[in-house]
Protein backbone atom coordinates (compact mmCIF):
# COMPACT_ATOMS: atom_id res chain seq x y z
CA UNK A 1 0.00 0.00 0.00
CA UNK A 2 1.13 3.56 -0.71
CA UNK A 3 1.86 6.05 2.02
CA UNK A 4 -1.77 6.96 2.69
CA UNK A 5 -4.05 4.68 0.66
CA UNK A 6 -4.09 1.84 -1.87
CA UNK A 7 -4.52 3.69 -5.16
CA UNK A 8 -5.57 2.37 -8.55
CA UNK A 9 -2.17 3.25 -10.03
CA UNK A 10 -0.45 1.17 -7.39
CA UNK A 11 -2.86 -1.71 -7.94
CA UNK A 12 -2.24 -1.69 -11.70
CA UNK A 13 1.54 -1.59 -11.22
CA UNK A 14 1.33 -4.55 -8.85
CA UNK A 15 -0.98 -6.51 -11.16
CA UNK A 16 0.55 -5.73 -14.56
CA UNK A 17 4.05 -4.53 -13.63
CA UNK A 18 3.61 -1.46 -15.82
CA UNK A 19 1.70 1.78 -16.16
CA UNK A 20 -1.87 1.14 -17.29
CA UNK A 21 -4.47 3.62 -18.52
CA UNK A 22 -8.24 3.17 -18.76
CA UNK A 23 -9.76 3.98 -22.14
CA UNK A 24 -13.34 5.24 -21.83
CA UNK A 25 -15.55 3.88 -24.60
CA UNK A 26 -19.28 3.55 -25.25
CA UNK A 27 -21.34 0.50 -26.10
CA UNK A 28 -24.23 2.69 -27.26
CA UNK A 29 -26.59 1.53 -24.52
CA UNK A 30 -29.11 3.44 -22.45
CA UNK A 31 -30.46 2.70 -18.96
CA UNK A 32 -33.68 1.16 -17.56
CA UNK A 33 -34.02 4.33 -15.54
CA UNK A 34 -34.27 6.34 -18.77
CA UNK A 35 -36.10 4.19 -21.32
CA UNK A 36 -39.24 3.73 -19.23
CA UNK A 37 -38.51 0.26 -17.88
CA UNK A 38 -38.31 1.63 -14.34
CA UNK A 39 -38.14 5.37 -15.03
CA UNK A 40 -37.75 8.01 -17.73
CA UNK A 41 -35.60 10.77 -16.26
CA UNK A 42 -32.62 8.85 -14.92
CA UNK A 43 -31.13 9.28 -11.48
CA UNK A 44 -31.65 12.78 -10.13
CA UNK A 45 -27.95 13.68 -10.52
CA UNK A 46 -27.16 11.93 -13.79
CA UNK A 47 -25.87 14.03 -16.67
CA UNK A 48 -27.17 13.94 -20.23
CA UNK A 49 -24.14 11.85 -21.15
CA UNK A 50 -24.86 9.18 -18.56
CA UNK A 51 -21.69 10.00 -16.59
CA UNK A 52 -19.60 9.28 -19.67
CA UNK A 53 -18.66 12.72 -20.96
CA UNK A 54 -15.07 11.59 -21.56
CA UNK A 55 -16.00 8.54 -23.63
CA UNK A 56 -15.68 8.42 -27.40
CA UNK A 57 -18.77 8.56 -29.59
CA UNK A 58 -20.77 5.33 -29.88
CA UNK A 59 -21.15 6.13 -33.58
CA UNK A 60 -17.58 4.85 -33.96
CA UNK A 61 -16.70 1.16 -33.90
CA UNK A 62 -15.12 -0.21 -30.72
CA UNK A 63 -11.73 -0.39 -32.47
CA UNK A 64 -12.06 3.24 -33.62
CA UNK A 65 -13.06 4.37 -30.13
CA UNK A 66 -10.05 2.62 -28.61
CA UNK A 67 -7.72 4.21 -31.15
CA UNK A 68 -9.24 7.63 -30.48
CA UNK A 69 -8.85 7.20 -26.72
CA UNK A 70 -5.26 5.98 -27.03
CA UNK A 71 -4.33 9.08 -29.03
CA UNK A 72 -5.37 11.19 -26.03
CA UNK A 73 -2.94 9.49 -23.62
CA UNK A 74 -0.19 7.86 -25.67
CA UNK A 75 2.22 10.74 -25.03
CA UNK A 76 2.04 9.94 -21.31
CA UNK A 77 3.16 6.31 -21.52
CA UNK A 78 5.57 3.98 -23.27
CA UNK A 79 4.04 0.78 -21.91
CA UNK A 80 1.13 0.55 -24.38
CA UNK A 81 -1.10 -1.18 -21.83
CA UNK A 82 -4.76 -0.23 -21.45
CA UNK A 83 -8.05 -1.23 -19.88
CA UNK A 84 -11.10 -1.10 -22.16
CA UNK A 85 -13.63 0.76 -20.00
CA UNK A 86 -17.28 0.71 -21.05
CA UNK A 87 -18.39 3.79 -19.11
CA UNK A 88 -21.53 5.74 -20.14
CA UNK A 89 -24.98 4.67 -18.99
CA UNK A 90 -25.58 0.94 -18.25
CA UNK A 91 -23.14 -1.29 -20.11
CA UNK A 92 -24.89 -4.62 -19.57
CA UNK A 93 -28.29 -3.29 -20.67
CA UNK A 94 -28.52 -5.22 -23.94
CA UNK A 95 -28.95 -8.78 -25.12
CA UNK A 96 -26.08 -11.16 -24.42
CA UNK A 97 -25.06 -11.65 -28.06
CA UNK A 98 -24.59 -7.92 -28.55
CA UNK A 99 -22.58 -7.71 -25.35
CA UNK A 100 -20.47 -10.67 -26.47
CA UNK A 101 -19.72 -8.90 -29.75
CA UNK A 102 -18.58 -5.59 -28.28
CA UNK A 103 -16.70 -7.04 -25.29
CA UNK A 104 -14.72 -9.44 -27.47
CA UNK A 105 -14.06 -6.70 -30.00
CA UNK A 106 -12.48 -4.71 -27.17
CA UNK A 107 -10.35 -7.41 -25.54
CA UNK A 108 -9.00 -8.98 -28.74
CA UNK A 109 -6.32 -6.29 -29.05
CA UNK A 110 -2.90 -7.10 -27.59
CA UNK A 111 -2.62 -3.67 -25.98
CA UNK A 112 -5.85 -4.26 -24.00
CA UNK A 113 -4.87 -5.98 -20.74
CA UNK A 114 -8.30 -5.99 -19.13
CA UNK A 115 -11.98 -5.14 -19.40
CA UNK A 116 -13.95 -2.83 -17.10
CA UNK A 117 -17.74 -2.59 -17.35
CA UNK A 118 -19.83 0.08 -15.59
CA UNK A 119 -23.40 -0.98 -14.94
CA UNK A 120 -26.28 -1.35 -12.48
CA UNK A 121 -26.76 -4.35 -10.18
CA UNK A 122 -30.27 -4.88 -11.53
CA UNK A 123 -28.90 -5.35 -15.07
CA UNK A 124 -26.64 -8.32 -14.38
CA UNK A 125 -28.71 -11.39 -15.09
CA UNK A 126 -27.03 -14.84 -14.76
CA UNK A 127 -26.32 -15.18 -18.49
CA UNK A 128 -24.49 -11.82 -18.50
CA UNK A 129 -22.38 -12.77 -15.50
CA UNK A 130 -21.60 -16.05 -17.29
CA UNK A 131 -20.35 -14.06 -20.30
CA UNK A 132 -18.19 -11.84 -18.10
CA UNK A 133 -16.82 -14.94 -16.37
CA UNK A 134 -15.93 -16.40 -19.77
CA UNK A 135 -13.98 -13.28 -20.72
CA UNK A 136 -12.39 -13.14 -17.26
CA UNK A 137 -10.61 -16.39 -18.10
CA UNK A 138 -9.00 -14.63 -21.09
CA UNK A 139 -8.27 -11.18 -19.64
CA UNK A 140 -9.13 -9.76 -16.20
CA UNK A 141 -12.62 -8.31 -15.88
CA UNK A 142 -13.90 -5.82 -13.32
CA UNK A 143 -17.49 -4.67 -12.92
CA UNK A 144 -18.30 -1.19 -11.61
CA UNK A 145 -21.61 -0.92 -9.76
CA UNK A 146 -23.32 2.41 -9.18
CA UNK A 147 -24.60 2.03 -5.62
CA UNK A 148 -24.16 5.64 -4.39
CA UNK A 149 -25.65 5.01 -0.91
CA UNK A 150 -26.89 2.20 1.36
CA UNK A 151 -29.69 4.36 2.77
CA UNK A 152 -33.05 3.51 1.22
CA UNK A 153 -34.60 6.95 1.78
CA UNK A 154 -31.75 8.55 -0.15
CA UNK A 155 -31.89 5.86 -2.82
CA UNK A 156 -35.58 6.62 -3.34
CA UNK A 157 -34.89 10.36 -3.44
CA UNK A 158 -32.20 10.01 -6.11
CA UNK A 159 -34.40 7.54 -8.06
CA UNK A 160 -31.81 4.76 -8.02
CA UNK A 161 -34.46 2.20 -8.85
CA UNK A 162 -33.34 -0.90 -6.95
CA UNK A 163 -32.99 -2.04 -3.34
CA UNK A 164 -29.79 -2.71 -1.44
CA UNK A 165 -30.35 -6.46 -1.43
CA UNK A 166 -30.06 -6.44 -5.25
CA UNK A 167 -26.55 -5.02 -4.91
CA UNK A 168 -25.65 -7.56 -2.21
CA UNK A 169 -26.75 -10.53 -4.31
CA UNK A 170 -24.98 -9.37 -7.47
CA UNK A 171 -21.74 -8.80 -5.55
CA UNK A 172 -21.95 -12.40 -4.30
CA UNK A 173 -22.67 -13.67 -7.82
CA UNK A 174 -19.72 -11.80 -9.33
CA UNK A 175 -17.33 -12.87 -6.59
CA UNK A 176 -18.40 -16.47 -7.10
CA UNK A 177 -17.02 -16.11 -10.64
CA UNK A 178 -13.85 -14.38 -9.32
CA UNK A 179 -14.77 -11.12 -11.04
CA UNK A 180 -13.52 -7.98 -9.31
CA UNK A 181 -16.21 -5.61 -8.05
CA UNK A 182 -15.75 -1.83 -7.89
CA UNK A 183 -18.47 0.16 -6.14
CA UNK A 184 -19.33 3.81 -6.75
CA UNK A 185 -20.59 5.90 -3.86
CA UNK A 186 -21.46 9.61 -3.90
CA UNK A 187 -20.37 11.83 -1.04
CA UNK A 188 -22.55 14.84 -0.34
CA UNK A 189 -25.97 13.55 -1.41
CA UNK A 190 -28.77 15.79 -0.15
CA UNK A 191 -29.89 15.22 3.45
CA UNK A 192 -27.15 12.71 4.26
CA UNK A 193 -25.04 13.36 7.34
CA UNK A 194 -21.36 12.56 7.61
CA UNK A 195 -22.27 9.55 9.75
CA UNK A 196 -24.61 8.23 7.05
CA UNK A 197 -21.91 8.62 4.40
CA UNK A 198 -19.36 6.78 6.53
CA UNK A 199 -21.89 4.02 7.18
CA UNK A 200 -22.07 3.53 3.41
CA UNK A 201 -18.27 3.49 3.14
CA UNK A 202 -17.97 0.91 5.91
CA UNK A 203 -20.72 -1.29 4.44
CA UNK A 204 -19.23 -1.23 0.95
CA UNK A 205 -15.67 -1.68 2.20
CA UNK A 206 -16.64 -5.03 3.71
CA UNK A 207 -17.95 -6.32 0.35
CA UNK A 208 -16.15 -4.74 -2.58
CA UNK A 209 -12.68 -5.11 -4.14
CA UNK A 210 -12.47 -1.47 -5.14
CA UNK A 211 -14.31 1.76 -4.42
CA UNK A 212 -14.82 5.09 -6.15
CA UNK A 213 -15.40 7.97 -3.75
CA UNK A 214 -17.22 10.53 -5.84
CA UNK A 215 -18.01 14.11 -4.88
CA UNK A 216 -21.59 15.10 -5.64
CA UNK A 217 -21.65 17.43 -8.64
CA UNK A 218 -24.69 19.52 -9.48
CA UNK A 219 -24.87 19.70 -13.26
CA UNK A 220 -27.04 21.65 -15.66
CA UNK A 221 -30.08 19.90 -17.13
CA UNK A 222 -30.56 17.58 -14.18
CA UNK A 223 -33.40 17.45 -11.68
CA UNK A 224 -30.78 17.86 -8.95
CA UNK A 225 -29.99 21.28 -10.40
CA UNK A 226 -33.61 22.33 -9.89
CA UNK A 227 -33.46 21.15 -6.27
CA UNK A 228 -30.22 23.06 -5.72
CA UNK A 229 -31.55 26.29 -7.23
CA UNK A 230 -34.60 25.97 -4.97
CA UNK A 231 -32.11 25.95 -2.06
CA UNK A 232 -33.28 22.56 -0.81
CA UNK A 233 -29.71 21.52 -0.01
CA UNK A 234 -26.12 22.77 0.02
CA UNK A 235 -23.07 21.18 -1.52
CA UNK A 236 -19.96 20.42 0.52
CA UNK A 237 -17.02 22.77 0.88
CA UNK A 238 -13.57 21.49 -0.03
CA UNK A 239 -12.70 21.34 3.68
CA UNK A 240 -15.86 19.38 4.56
CA UNK A 241 -15.32 16.96 1.71
CA UNK A 242 -11.69 16.38 2.61
CA UNK A 243 -12.60 15.67 6.24
CA UNK A 244 -15.02 12.96 5.09
CA UNK A 245 -12.46 11.48 2.71
CA UNK A 246 -9.86 11.31 5.49
CA UNK A 247 -12.25 9.38 7.72
CA UNK A 248 -13.41 7.18 4.84
CA UNK A 249 -9.85 6.14 3.99
CA UNK A 250 -9.16 5.18 7.57
CA UNK A 251 -12.21 2.91 7.85
CA UNK A 252 -11.66 1.16 4.51
CA UNK A 253 -9.81 -2.20 4.75
CA UNK A 254 -6.25 -2.08 3.43
CA UNK A 255 -7.00 -4.53 0.61
CA UNK A 256 -9.73 -2.35 -0.94
CA UNK A 257 -8.39 -0.43 -3.94
CA UNK A 258 -9.41 3.23 -3.87
CA UNK A 259 -9.97 4.07 -7.52
CA UNK A 260 -10.95 7.68 -6.93
CA UNK A 261 -10.98 10.19 -4.08
CA UNK A 262 -12.83 12.93 -5.94
CA UNK A 263 -14.21 13.32 -9.46
CA UNK A 264 -14.27 15.42 -12.60
CA UNK A 265 -17.52 17.21 -13.31
CA UNK A 266 -17.93 18.57 -16.81
CA UNK A 267 -16.82 22.20 -16.34
CA UNK A 268 -19.20 23.34 -19.09
CA UNK A 269 -22.23 22.20 -17.11
CA UNK A 270 -20.99 22.36 -13.51
CA UNK A 271 -23.16 24.46 -11.21
CA UNK A 272 -21.75 23.46 -7.82
CA UNK A 273 -19.38 23.00 -6.07
CA UNK A 274 -17.26 25.25 -8.27
CA UNK A 275 -14.10 24.56 -6.26
CA UNK A 276 -14.11 21.03 -7.67
CA UNK A 277 -13.31 22.33 -11.16
CA UNK A 278 -9.66 22.90 -10.23
CA UNK A 279 -8.67 19.27 -9.81
CA UNK A 280 -4.97 19.96 -9.31
CA UNK A 281 -5.68 22.41 -6.49
CA UNK A 282 -8.13 19.99 -4.86
CA UNK A 283 -5.75 17.02 -4.96
CA UNK A 284 -2.87 19.12 -3.65
CA UNK A 285 -5.01 20.30 -0.74
CA UNK A 286 -6.18 16.77 0.03
CA UNK A 287 -2.67 15.36 -0.09
CA UNK A 288 -1.43 18.06 2.28
CA UNK A 289 -4.22 17.13 4.67
CA UNK A 290 -3.38 13.43 4.40
CA UNK A 291 0.21 14.28 5.28
CA UNK A 292 -0.69 16.63 8.13
CA UNK A 293 -3.14 14.16 9.68
CA UNK A 294 -0.96 11.12 8.93
CA UNK A 295 -3.87 9.35 7.22
CA UNK A 296 -3.43 5.59 6.88
CA UNK A 297 -5.92 3.35 5.11
CA UNK A 298 -7.44 0.73 7.38
CA UNK A 299 -6.37 2.35 10.64
CA UNK A 300 -9.94 2.32 11.94
CA UNK A 301 -11.35 -0.60 9.96
CA UNK A 302 -12.96 -3.48 11.80
C-alpha positions as CSV (number, residue, x, y, z in Angstrom):
1,X,0.0,0.0,0.0
2,X,1.1,3.6,-0.7
3,X,1.9,6.0,2.0
4,X,-1.8,7.0,2.7
5,X,-4.0,4.7,0.7
6,X,-4.1,1.8,-1.9
7,X,-4.5,3.7,-5.2
8,X,-5.6,2.4,-8.6
9,X,-2.2,3.3,-10.0
10,X,-0.5,1.2,-7.4
11,X,-2.9,-1.7,-7.9
12,X,-2.2,-1.7,-11.7
13,X,1.5,-1.6,-11.2
14,X,1.3,-4.6,-8.8
15,X,-1.0,-6.5,-11.2
16,X,0.5,-5.7,-14.6
17,X,4.1,-4.5,-13.6
18,X,3.6,-1.5,-15.8
19,X,1.7,1.8,-16.2
20,X,-1.9,1.1,-17.3
21,X,-4.5,3.6,-18.5
22,X,-8.2,3.2,-18.8
23,X,-9.8,4.0,-22.1
24,X,-13.3,5.2,-21.8
25,X,-15.6,3.9,-24.6
26,X,-19.3,3.5,-25.2
27,X,-21.3,0.5,-26.1
28,X,-24.2,2.7,-27.3
29,X,-26.6,1.5,-24.5
30,X,-29.1,3.4,-22.4
31,X,-30.5,2.7,-19.0
32,X,-33.7,1.2,-17.6
33,X,-34.0,4.3,-15.5
34,X,-34.3,6.3,-18.8
35,X,-36.1,4.2,-21.3
36,X,-39.2,3.7,-19.2
37,X,-38.5,0.3,-17.9
38,X,-38.3,1.6,-14.3
39,X,-38.1,5.4,-15.0
40,X,-37.7,8.0,-17.7
41,X,-35.6,10.8,-16.3
42,X,-32.6,8.8,-14.9
43,X,-31.1,9.3,-11.5
44,X,-31.6,12.8,-10.1
45,X,-28.0,13.7,-10.5
46,X,-27.2,11.9,-13.8
47,X,-25.9,14.0,-16.7
48,X,-27.2,13.9,-20.2
49,X,-24.1,11.8,-21.2
50,X,-24.9,9.2,-18.6
51,X,-21.7,10.0,-16.6
52,X,-19.6,9.3,-19.7
53,X,-18.7,12.7,-21.0
54,X,-15.1,11.6,-21.6
55,X,-16.0,8.5,-23.6
56,X,-15.7,8.4,-27.4
57,X,-18.8,8.6,-29.6
58,X,-20.8,5.3,-29.9
59,X,-21.1,6.1,-33.6
60,X,-17.6,4.8,-34.0
61,X,-16.7,1.2,-33.9
62,X,-15.1,-0.2,-30.7
63,X,-11.7,-0.4,-32.5
64,X,-12.1,3.2,-33.6
65,X,-13.1,4.4,-30.1
66,X,-10.1,2.6,-28.6
67,X,-7.7,4.2,-31.1
68,X,-9.2,7.6,-30.5
69,X,-8.9,7.2,-26.7
70,X,-5.3,6.0,-27.0
71,X,-4.3,9.1,-29.0
72,X,-5.4,11.2,-26.0
73,X,-2.9,9.5,-23.6
74,X,-0.2,7.9,-25.7
75,X,2.2,10.7,-25.0
76,X,2.0,9.9,-21.3
77,X,3.2,6.3,-21.5
78,X,5.6,4.0,-23.3
79,X,4.0,0.8,-21.9
80,X,1.1,0.5,-24.4
81,X,-1.1,-1.2,-21.8
82,X,-4.8,-0.2,-21.4
83,X,-8.1,-1.2,-19.9
84,X,-11.1,-1.1,-22.2
85,X,-13.6,0.8,-20.0
86,X,-17.3,0.7,-21.0
87,X,-18.4,3.8,-19.1
88,X,-21.5,5.7,-20.1
89,X,-25.0,4.7,-19.0
90,X,-25.6,0.9,-18.2
91,X,-23.1,-1.3,-20.1
92,X,-24.9,-4.6,-19.6
93,X,-28.3,-3.3,-20.7
94,X,-28.5,-5.2,-23.9
95,X,-29.0,-8.8,-25.1
96,X,-26.1,-11.2,-24.4
97,X,-25.1,-11.6,-28.1
98,X,-24.6,-7.9,-28.6
99,X,-22.6,-7.7,-25.4
100,X,-20.5,-10.7,-26.5
101,X,-19.7,-8.9,-29.8
102,X,-18.6,-5.6,-28.3
103,X,-16.7,-7.0,-25.3
104,X,-14.7,-9.4,-27.5
105,X,-14.1,-6.7,-30.0
106,X,-12.5,-4.7,-27.2
107,X,-10.4,-7.4,-25.5
108,X,-9.0,-9.0,-28.7
109,X,-6.3,-6.3,-29.1
110,X,-2.9,-7.1,-27.6
111,X,-2.6,-3.7,-26.0
112,X,-5.8,-4.3,-24.0
113,X,-4.9,-6.0,-20.7
114,X,-8.3,-6.0,-19.1
115,X,-12.0,-5.1,-19.4
116,X,-14.0,-2.8,-17.1
117,X,-17.7,-2.6,-17.3
118,X,-19.8,0.1,-15.6
119,X,-23.4,-1.0,-14.9
120,X,-26.3,-1.4,-12.5
121,X,-26.8,-4.4,-10.2
122,X,-30.3,-4.9,-11.5
123,X,-28.9,-5.4,-15.1
124,X,-26.6,-8.3,-14.4
125,X,-28.7,-11.4,-15.1
126,X,-27.0,-14.8,-14.8
127,X,-26.3,-15.2,-18.5
128,X,-24.5,-11.8,-18.5
129,X,-22.4,-12.8,-15.5
130,X,-21.6,-16.0,-17.3
131,X,-20.3,-14.1,-20.3
132,X,-18.2,-11.8,-18.1
133,X,-16.8,-14.9,-16.4
134,X,-15.9,-16.4,-19.8
135,X,-14.0,-13.3,-20.7
136,X,-12.4,-13.1,-17.3
137,X,-10.6,-16.4,-18.1
138,X,-9.0,-14.6,-21.1
139,X,-8.3,-11.2,-19.6
140,X,-9.1,-9.8,-16.2
141,X,-12.6,-8.3,-15.9
142,X,-13.9,-5.8,-13.3
143,X,-17.5,-4.7,-12.9
144,X,-18.3,-1.2,-11.6
145,X,-21.6,-0.9,-9.8
146,X,-23.3,2.4,-9.2
147,X,-24.6,2.0,-5.6
148,X,-24.2,5.6,-4.4
149,X,-25.6,5.0,-0.9
150,X,-26.9,2.2,1.4
151,X,-29.7,4.4,2.8
152,X,-33.0,3.5,1.2
153,X,-34.6,6.9,1.8
154,X,-31.7,8.6,-0.1
155,X,-31.9,5.9,-2.8
156,X,-35.6,6.6,-3.3
157,X,-34.9,10.4,-3.4
158,X,-32.2,10.0,-6.1
159,X,-34.4,7.5,-8.1
160,X,-31.8,4.8,-8.0
161,X,-34.5,2.2,-8.9
162,X,-33.3,-0.9,-7.0
163,X,-33.0,-2.0,-3.3
164,X,-29.8,-2.7,-1.4
165,X,-30.3,-6.5,-1.4
166,X,-30.1,-6.4,-5.2
167,X,-26.5,-5.0,-4.9
168,X,-25.7,-7.6,-2.2
169,X,-26.8,-10.5,-4.3
170,X,-25.0,-9.4,-7.5
171,X,-21.7,-8.8,-5.6
172,X,-21.9,-12.4,-4.3
173,X,-22.7,-13.7,-7.8
174,X,-19.7,-11.8,-9.3
175,X,-17.3,-12.9,-6.6
176,X,-18.4,-16.5,-7.1
177,X,-17.0,-16.1,-10.6
178,X,-13.9,-14.4,-9.3
179,X,-14.8,-11.1,-11.0
180,X,-13.5,-8.0,-9.3
181,X,-16.2,-5.6,-8.0
182,X,-15.7,-1.8,-7.9
183,X,-18.5,0.2,-6.1
184,X,-19.3,3.8,-6.8
185,X,-20.6,5.9,-3.9
186,X,-21.5,9.6,-3.9
187,X,-20.4,11.8,-1.0
188,X,-22.6,14.8,-0.3
189,X,-26.0,13.5,-1.4
190,X,-28.8,15.8,-0.1
191,X,-29.9,15.2,3.5
192,X,-27.2,12.7,4.3
193,X,-25.0,13.4,7.3
194,X,-21.4,12.6,7.6
195,X,-22.3,9.6,9.8
196,X,-24.6,8.2,7.1
197,X,-21.9,8.6,4.4
198,X,-19.4,6.8,6.5
199,X,-21.9,4.0,7.2
200,X,-22.1,3.5,3.4
201,X,-18.3,3.5,3.1
202,X,-18.0,0.9,5.9
203,X,-20.7,-1.3,4.4
204,X,-19.2,-1.2,0.9
205,X,-15.7,-1.7,2.2
206,X,-16.6,-5.0,3.7
207,X,-18.0,-6.3,0.4
208,X,-16.1,-4.7,-2.6
209,X,-12.7,-5.1,-4.1
210,X,-12.5,-1.5,-5.1
211,X,-14.3,1.8,-4.4
212,X,-14.8,5.1,-6.2
213,X,-15.4,8.0,-3.7
214,X,-17.2,10.5,-5.8
215,X,-18.0,14.1,-4.9
216,X,-21.6,15.1,-5.6
217,X,-21.7,17.4,-8.6
218,X,-24.7,19.5,-9.5
219,X,-24.9,19.7,-13.3
220,X,-27.0,21.7,-15.7
221,X,-30.1,19.9,-17.1
222,X,-30.6,17.6,-14.2
223,X,-33.4,17.5,-11.7
224,X,-30.8,17.9,-9.0
225,X,-30.0,21.3,-10.4
226,X,-33.6,22.3,-9.9
227,X,-33.5,21.2,-6.3
228,X,-30.2,23.1,-5.7
229,X,-31.6,26.3,-7.2
230,X,-34.6,26.0,-5.0
231,X,-32.1,26.0,-2.1
232,X,-33.3,22.6,-0.8
233,X,-29.7,21.5,0.0
234,X,-26.1,22.8,0.0
235,X,-23.1,21.2,-1.5
236,X,-20.0,20.4,0.5
237,X,-17.0,22.8,0.9
238,X,-13.6,21.5,0.0
239,X,-12.7,21.3,3.7
240,X,-15.9,19.4,4.6
241,X,-15.3,17.0,1.7
242,X,-11.7,16.4,2.6
243,X,-12.6,15.7,6.2
244,X,-15.0,13.0,5.1
245,X,-12.5,11.5,2.7
246,X,-9.9,11.3,5.5
247,X,-12.2,9.4,7.7
248,X,-13.4,7.2,4.8
249,X,-9.9,6.1,4.0
250,X,-9.2,5.2,7.6
251,X,-12.2,2.9,7.9
252,X,-11.7,1.2,4.5
253,X,-9.8,-2.2,4.7
254,X,-6.2,-2.1,3.4
255,X,-7.0,-4.5,0.6
256,X,-9.7,-2.4,-0.9
257,X,-8.4,-0.4,-3.9
258,X,-9.4,3.2,-3.9
259,X,-10.0,4.1,-7.5
260,X,-10.9,7.7,-6.9
261,X,-11.0,10.2,-4.1
262,X,-12.8,12.9,-5.9
263,X,-14.2,13.3,-9.5
264,X,-14.3,15.4,-12.6
265,X,-17.5,17.2,-13.3
266,X,-17.9,18.6,-16.8
267,X,-16.8,22.2,-16.3
268,X,-19.2,23.3,-19.1
269,X,-22.2,22.2,-17.1
270,X,-21.0,22.4,-13.5
271,X,-23.2,24.5,-11.2
272,X,-21.7,23.5,-7.8
273,X,-19.4,23.0,-6.1
274,X,-17.3,25.3,-8.3
275,X,-14.1,24.6,-6.3
276,X,-14.1,21.0,-7.7
277,X,-13.3,22.3,-11.2
278,X,-9.7,22.9,-10.2
279,X,-8.7,19.3,-9.8
280,X,-5.0,20.0,-9.3
281,X,-5.7,22.4,-6.5
282,X,-8.1,20.0,-4.9
283,X,-5.8,17.0,-5.0
284,X,-2.9,19.1,-3.6
285,X,-5.0,20.3,-0.7
286,X,-6.2,16.8,0.0
287,X,-2.7,15.4,-0.1
288,X,-1.4,18.1,2.3
289,X,-4.2,17.1,4.7
290,X,-3.4,13.4,4.4
291,X,0.2,14.3,5.3
292,X,-0.7,16.6,8.1
293,X,-3.1,14.2,9.7
294,X,-1.0,11.1,8.9
295,X,-3.9,9.4,7.2
296,X,-3.4,5.6,6.9
297,X,-5.9,3.3,5.1
298,X,-7.4,0.7,7.4
299,X,-6.4,2.3,10.6
300,X,-9.9,2.3,11.9
301,X,-11.4,-0.6,10.0
302,X,-13.0,-3.5,11.8
